[in-house]
């Protein structure tokens, strides 16, 4: 079962997220993920999806994608500057999960289940 403790094992950078936000994102992932043919990977998929959603909730520019959906090249705050690559657009067949490392792991789990069944997830 996906829990805050489980997510923090793989995503310690999310430790400052409130319990309420954790609860909401875990419930959302729980409702979205169902892998009847691959039940042994279902909890893993839910954990990665919740981590992906939490990462986006904490940092809307995660993965170089701004809240408006456009690519972010640079952000400046005083003397600090962050520059993002536009890697999502450079990936063939990129989708919304490619914007965070947890989204990419979620995709890998889903693909590992569906590829073996010959099912296409859209």
C-alpha positions in Angstrom: 0.0 0.0 0.0 1.3 3.4 -0.9 2.1 5.6 2.1 4.0 8.8 2.8 6.8 6.7 4.4 7.1 4.6 1.2 7.2 7.7 -1.0 9.8 9.3 1.2 12.1 6.3 0.8 12.3 7.0 -3.0 11.7 10.7 -2.9 13.2 12.3 0.2 13.1 15.7 -1.4 9.3 15.6 -0.8 9.7 15.6 3.0 8.5 19.2 3.4 5.2 18.5 1.7 2.2 18.6 4.1 0.4 15.5 5.2 -2.8 16.8 3.6 -1.2 17.1 0.2 0.4 13.6 0.6 -3.0 12.2 1.4 -4.7 13.8 -1.6 -2.1 12.7 -4.1 -1.9 9.2 -2.7 -5.7 8.9 -3.0 -5.6 10.3 -6.5 -3.0 7.8 -7.6 -4.9 5.0 -5.9 -8.0 5.9 -7.9 -6.1 6.2 -11.2 -4.0 3.0 -11.2 -5.5 -0.4 -11.7 -3.4 -3.2 -13.1 -5.6 -6.4 -12.9 -3.2 -8.4 -15.1 -0.2 -7.2 -13.2 -1.3 -6.8 -9.5 2.1 -7.4 -8.1 3.3 -4.1 -9.7 0.2 -2.1 -8.8 1.6 -0.6 -5.5 4.8 0.3 -7.2 3.0 2.1 -10.0 0.8 3.9 -7.4 3.9 5.0 -5.5 5.6 6.4 -8.6 2.5 8.1 -9.8 1.9 9.8 -6.4 5.6 10.8 -6.3 5.2 12.3 -9.8 2.1 14.2 -8.8 3.7 15.4 -5.5 6.8 16.6 -7.4 4.6 18.6 -9.8 2.6 20.0 -6.8 5.7 21.2 -5.0 7.5 22.5 -8.1 5.3 23.3 -11.1 8.5 23.8 -13.2 9.7 20.3 -12.5 11.2 18.8 -15.6 11.5 22.1 -17.3 7.8 22.6 -17.8 6.1 25.7 -16.6 2.6 25.8 -15.1 1.3 27.1 -18.5 2.8 24.1 -20.2 5.6 25.9 -22.1 9.3 25.1 -21.7 11.2 27.0 -19.0 14.8 27.9 -20.1 15.9 30.1 -17.1 14.6 31.3 -13.8 16.3 34.1 -11.8 15.8 35.1 -8.2 18.3 37.7 -7.1 21.8 36.3 -7.8 20.5 32.8 -8.2 19.7 31.3 -11.6 18.4 27.9 -12.7 18.4 26.8 -16.3 16.3 23.8 -17.5 16.8 21.7 -20.5 14.0 21.0 -22.8 14.4 17.3 -22.6 10.7 16.4 -22.7 10.3 17.8 -26.2 13.4 16.0 -27.4 12.0 12.5 -26.4 10.1 10.8 -29.2 6.5 10.1 -28.1 7.0 12.0 -24.9 4.0 12.4 -22.7 2.9 14.2 -19.5 4.7 11.7 -17.3 8.1 12.4 -18.9 8.4 15.7 -17.0 9.6 14.0 -13.7 11.8 11.1 -12.9 9.0 9.5 -11.0 6.6 9.9 -14.0 9.2 8.1 -16.2 9.4 5.3 -13.6 5.6 5.1 -13.5 5.6 4.8 -17.3 8.2 2.0 -17.2 6.1 0.0 -14.8 2.9 0.5 -16.8 4.8 -0.4 -20.0 6.3 -3.5 -18.5 2.8 -4.7 -17.6 1.1 -3.8 -20.9 3.9 -4.8 -23.3 3.8 -8.3 -22.1 0.0 -8.4 -22.7 0.0 -6.7 -26.1 -2.2 -3.9 -24.7 -1.7 -0.3 -25.6 -2.4 2.3 -22.9 -3.5 5.7 -24.2 
